[in-house]
Amino acid sequence: MVKALILAGLIALAGCTSTKGSFCALESPIRLSAAAITALSDAEVRGILAHNRTGQKLCGWKP
């Protein structure tokens, strides 16, 4: 599940708009429990952080 979310986020980052809407309209912050975070690889953590930071910049998401 987490890997699917990361992949979806990275695909969305490839272009801020798609034929169905903007990044802000399609995406939401990825928030995980402490247990889920400890199970992530470094690459997965980087992907989630990139997704959430893009949302902060483009959409005004709060950390």
N, CA, C and O atoms as a GROMACS GRO file, in nm:
protein
  252
    1MET      N    1   0.082  -0.120   0.000
    1MET     CA    2   0.000   0.000   0.000
    1MET      C    3   0.086   0.125   0.000
    1MET      O    4   0.063   0.218  -0.077
    2VAL      N    5   0.187   0.127   0.088
    2VAL     CA    6   0.273   0.245   0.098
    2VAL      C    7   0.349   0.266  -0.033
    2VAL      O    8   0.362   0.378  -0.081
    3LYS      N    9   0.398   0.158  -0.090
    3LYS     CA   10   0.472   0.169  -0.216
    3LYS      C   11   0.381   0.222  -0.328
    3LYS      O   12   0.427   0.298  -0.413
    4ALA      N   13   0.256   0.184  -0.326
    4ALA     CA   14   0.162   0.233  -0.426
    4ALA      C   15   0.138   0.382  -0.408
    4ALA      O   16   0.129   0.456  -0.506
    5LEU      N   17   0.130   0.427  -0.283
    5LEU     CA   18   0.112   0.570  -0.256
    5LEU      C   19   0.234   0.650  -0.302
    5LEU      O   20   0.221   0.757  -0.361
    6ILE      N   21   0.351   0.596  -0.275
    6ILE     CA   22   0.474   0.664  -0.317
    6ILE      C   23   0.479   0.673  -0.469
    6ILE      O   24   0.509   0.779  -0.525
    7LEU      N   25   0.450   0.564  -0.535
    7LEU     CA   26   0.451   0.563  -0.681
    7LEU      C   27   0.351   0.662  -0.736
    7LEU      O   28   0.382   0.735  -0.831
    8ALA      N   29   0.231   0.667  -0.679
    8ALA     CA   30   0.130   0.762  -0.725
    8ALA      C   31   0.177   0.905  -0.704
    8ALA      O   32   0.156   0.991  -0.790
    9GLY      N   33   0.240   0.930  -0.592
    9GLY     CA   34   0.292   1.064  -0.565
    9GLY      C   35   0.402   1.104  -0.661
    9GLY      O   36   0.405   1.217  -0.709
   10LEU      N   37   0.492   1.012  -0.688
   10LEU     CA   38   0.602   1.043  -0.781
   10LEU      C   39   0.551   1.065  -0.923
   10LEU      O   40   0.602   1.150  -0.995
   11ILE      N   41   0.452   0.988  -0.962
   11ILE     CA   42   0.394   1.008  -1.095
   11ILE      C   43   0.327   1.145  -1.102
   11ILE      O   44   0.338   1.216  -1.202
   12ALA      N   45   0.257   1.182  -0.995
   12ALA     CA   46   0.192   1.313  -0.992
   12ALA      C   47   0.294   1.426  -0.996
   12ALA      O   48   0.267   1.532  -1.052
   13LEU      N   49   0.410   1.403  -0.937
   13LEU     CA   50   0.515   1.506  -0.937
   13LEU      C   51   0.573   1.527  -1.076
   13LEU      O   52   0.629   1.633  -1.104
   14ALA      N   53   0.561   1.429  -1.161
   14ALA     CA   54   0.618   1.440  -1.295
   14ALA      C   55   0.553   1.555  -1.374
   14ALA      O   56   0.615   1.613  -1.462
   15GLY      N   57   0.432   1.586  -1.342
   15GLY     CA   58   0.362   1.698  -1.403
   15GLY      C   59   0.258   1.750  -1.306
   15GLY      O   60   0.180   1.672  -1.251
   16CYS      N   61   0.255   1.879  -1.285
   16CYS     CA   62   0.165   1.933  -1.184
   16CYS      C   63   0.020   1.930  -1.228
   16CYS      O   64  -0.070   1.938  -1.143
   17THR      N   65  -0.005   1.918  -1.355
   17THR     CA   66  -0.143   1.905  -1.400
   17THR      C   67  -0.156   1.783  -1.489
   17THR      O   68  -0.060   1.740  -1.553
   18SER      N   69  -0.273   1.730  -1.490
   18SER     CA   70  -0.304   1.616  -1.576
   18SER      C   71  -0.432   1.649  -1.651
   18SER      O   72  -0.485   1.759  -1.640
   19THR      N   73  -0.479   1.554  -1.726
   19THR     CA   74  -0.603   1.578  -1.800
   19THR      C   75  -0.724   1.581  -1.705
   19THR      O   76  -0.831   1.626  -1.745
   20LYS      N   77  -0.707   1.535  -1.582
   20LYS     CA   78  -0.819   1.529  -1.488
   20LYS      C   79  -0.812   1.636  -1.379
   20LYS      O   80  -0.909   1.651  -1.304
   21GLY      N   81  -0.704   1.709  -1.367
   21GLY     CA   82  -0.696   1.812  -1.265
   21GLY      C   83  -0.554   1.839  -1.220
   21GLY      O   84  -0.460   1.775  -1.266
   22SER      N   85  -0.541   1.934  -1.130
   22SER     CA   86  -0.409   1.973  -1.082
   22SER      C   87  -0.363   1.881  -0.970
   22SER      O   88  -0.441   1.803  -0.915
   23PHE      N   89  -0.236   1.893  -0.936
   23PHE     CA   90  -0.179   1.816  -0.826
   23PHE      C   91  -0.261   1.839  -0.699
   23PHE      O   92  -0.294   1.744  -0.628
   24CYS      N   93  -0.293   1.965  -0.671
   24CYS     CA   94  -0.366   1.999  -0.547
   24CYS      C   95  -0.506   1.938  -0.546
   24CYS      O   96  -0.557   1.904  -0.439
   25ALA      N   97  -0.569   1.925  -0.660
   25ALA     CA   98  -0.703   1.870  -0.666
   25ALA      C   99  -0.702   1.717  -0.653
   25ALA      O  100  -0.798   1.657  -0.605
   26LEU      N  101  -0.592   1.655  -0.696
   26LEU     CA  102  -0.587   1.509  -0.700
   26LEU      C  103  -0.517   1.445  -0.581
   26LEU      O  104  -0.548   1.331  -0.546
   27GLU      N  105  -0.425   1.515  -0.519
   27GLU     CA  106  -0.341   1.456  -0.415
   27GLU      C  107  -0.375   1.510  -0.277
   27GLU      O  108  -0.440   1.613  -0.263
   28SER      N  109  -0.330   1.438  -0.177
   28SER     CA  110  -0.342   1.482  -0.038
   28SER      C  111  -0.215   1.440   0.034
   28SER      O  112  -0.140   1.355  -0.015
   29PRO      N  113  -0.188   1.499   0.150
   29PRO     CA  114  -0.066   1.465   0.223
   29PRO      C  115  -0.063   1.316   0.260
   29PRO      O  116  -0.167   1.256   0.288
   30ILE      N  117   0.056   1.260   0.260
   30ILE     CA  118   0.074   1.122   0.304
   30ILE      C  119   0.115   1.129   0.450
   30ILE      O  120   0.220   1.183   0.484
   31ARG      N  121   0.031   1.074   0.536
   31ARG     CA  122   0.057   1.073   0.680
   31ARG      C  123   0.056   0.928   0.726
   31ARG      O  124  -0.041   0.855   0.705
   32LEU      N  125   0.165   0.888   0.790
   32LEU     CA  126   0.179   0.749   0.832
   32LEU      C  127   0.195   0.740   0.983
   32LEU      O  128   0.237   0.836   1.048
   33SER      N  129   0.161   0.624   1.037
   33SER     CA  130   0.184   0.599   1.179
   33SER      C  131   0.332   0.577   1.204
   33SER      O  132   0.408   0.552   1.110
   34ALA      N  133   0.374   0.587   1.328
   34ALA     CA  134   0.515   0.566   1.362
   34ALA      C  135   0.559   0.425   1.323
   34ALA      O  136   0.672   0.406   1.277
   35ALA      N  137   0.472   0.328   1.341
   35ALA     CA  138   0.507   0.189   1.306
   35ALA      C  139   0.529   0.175   1.155
   35ALA      O  140   0.621   0.106   1.112
   36ALA      N  141   0.445   0.240   1.076
   36ALA     CA  142   0.460   0.233   0.931
   36ALA      C  143   0.588   0.302   0.886
   36ALA      O  144   0.655   0.254   0.794
   37ILE      N  145   0.623   0.411   0.950
   37ILE     CA  146   0.743   0.486   0.913
   37ILE      C  147   0.868   0.402   0.937
   37ILE      O  148   0.960   0.405   0.855
   38THR      N  149   0.873   0.329   1.047
   38THR     CA  150   0.992   0.248   1.077
   38THR      C  151   1.012   0.135   0.977
   38THR      O  152   1.124   0.085   0.962
   39ALA      N  153   0.906   0.095   0.909
   39ALA     CA  154   0.916  -0.014   0.811
   39ALA      C  155   0.956   0.033   0.672
   39ALA      O  156   0.978  -0.050   0.584
   40LEU      N  157   0.965   0.164   0.650
   40LEU     CA  158   0.996   0.217   0.518
   40LEU      C  159   1.145   0.212   0.486
   40LEU      O  160   1.230   0.219   0.575
   41SER      N  161   1.175   0.198   0.359
   41SER     CA  162   1.314   0.209   0.313
   41SER      C  163   1.348   0.357   0.301
   41SER      O  164   1.260   0.443   0.304
   42ASP      N  165   1.477   0.386   0.287
   42ASP     CA  166   1.519   0.525   0.270
   42ASP      C  167   1.458   0.586   0.144
   42ASP      O  168   1.419   0.703   0.145
   43ALA      N  169   1.449   0.509   0.038
   43ALA     CA  170   1.392   0.560  -0.088
   43ALA      C  171   1.244   0.593  -0.071
   43ALA      O  172   1.196   0.692  -0.125
   44GLU      N  173   1.173   0.510   0.003
   44GLU     CA  174   1.031   0.536   0.027
   44GLU      C  175   1.012   0.664   0.111
   44GLU      O  176   0.922   0.743   0.084
   45VAL      N  177   1.097   0.681   0.211
   45VAL     CA  178   1.090   0.802   0.293
   45VAL      C  179   1.115   0.925   0.207
   45VAL      O  180   1.044   1.025   0.219
   46ARG      N  181   1.216   0.919   0.121
   46ARG     CA  182   1.246   1.033   0.032
   46ARG      C  183   1.128   1.062  -0.060
   46ARG      O  184   1.096   1.179  -0.085
   47GLY      N  185   1.063   0.959  -0.110
   47GLY     CA  186   0.948   0.978  -0.199
   47GLY      C  187   0.831   1.045  -0.128
   47GLY      O  188   0.767   1.134  -0.183
   48ILE      N  189   0.804   1.001  -0.006
   48ILE     CA  190   0.694   1.060   0.071
   48ILE      C  191   0.727   1.205   0.106
   48ILE      O  192   0.641   1.292   0.095
   49LEU      N  193   0.851   1.230   0.149
   49LEU     CA  194   0.890   1.367   0.181
   49LEU      C  195   0.879   1.457   0.058
   49LEU      O  196   0.832   1.571   0.068
   50ALA      N  197   0.922   1.409  -0.057
   50ALA     CA  198   0.912   1.489  -0.180
   50ALA      C  199   0.766   1.520  -0.212
   50ALA      O  200   0.733   1.633  -0.248
   51HIS      N  201   0.681   1.422  -0.198
   51HIS     CA  202   0.538   1.440  -0.223
   51HIS      C  203   0.480   1.546  -0.129
   51HIS      O  204   0.412   1.639  -0.173
   52ASN      N  205   0.508   1.530   0.000
   52ASN     CA  206   0.451   1.623   0.099
   52ASN      C  207   0.510   1.763   0.085
   52ASN      O  208   0.438   1.861   0.104
   53ARG      N  209   0.637   1.774   0.053
   53ARG     CA  210   0.698   1.906   0.034
   53ARG      C  211   0.642   1.975  -0.090
   53ARG      O  212   0.624   2.097  -0.091
   54THR      N  213   0.615   1.899  -0.194
   54THR     CA  214   0.552   1.956  -0.313
   54THR      C  215   0.414   2.009  -0.277
   54THR      O  216   0.375   2.117  -0.322
   55GLY      N  217   0.340   1.933  -0.200
   55GLY     CA  218   0.208   1.978  -0.154
   55GLY      C  219   0.215   2.103  -0.069
   55GLY      O  220   0.129   2.191  -0.080
   56GLN      N  221   0.318   2.113   0.015
   56GLN     CA  222   0.336   2.234   0.096
   56GLN      C  223   0.359   2.355   0.005
   56GLN      O  224   0.302   2.462   0.026
   57LYS      N  225   0.444   2.335  -0.094
   57LYS     CA  226   0.480   2.446  -0.184
   57LYS      C  227   0.365   2.486  -0.276
   57LYS      O  228   0.335   2.605  -0.289
   58LEU      N  229   0.301   2.389  -0.338
   58LEU     CA  230   0.199   2.418  -0.438
   58LEU      C  231   0.059   2.440  -0.380
   58LEU      O  232  -0.020   2.519  -0.433
   59CYS      N  233   0.031   2.370  -0.271
   59CYS     CA  234  -0.107   2.367  -0.222
   59CYS      C  235  -0.126   2.428  -0.084
   59CYS      O  236  -0.239   2.444  -0.038
   60GLY      N  237  -0.016   2.462  -0.017
   60GLY     CA  238  -0.027   2.519   0.115
   60GLY      C  239  -0.055   2.420   0.225
   60GLY      O  240  -0.105   2.457   0.331
   61TRP      N  241  -0.022   2.291   0.202
   61TRP     CA  242  -0.040   2.191   0.306
   61TRP      C  243   0.041   2.228   0.428
   61TRP      O  244   0.151   2.284   0.415
   62LYS      N  245  -0.010   2.199   0.545
   62LYS     CA  246   0.060   2.224   0.671
   62LYS      C  247   0.133   2.097   0.713
   62LYS      O  248   0.080   1.987   0.698
   63PRO      N  249   0.256   2.111   0.766
   63PRO     CA  250   0.331   1.992   0.810
   63PRO      C  251   0.264   1.921   0.928
   63PRO      O  252   0.314   1.820   0.976
   0.00000   0.00000   0.00000
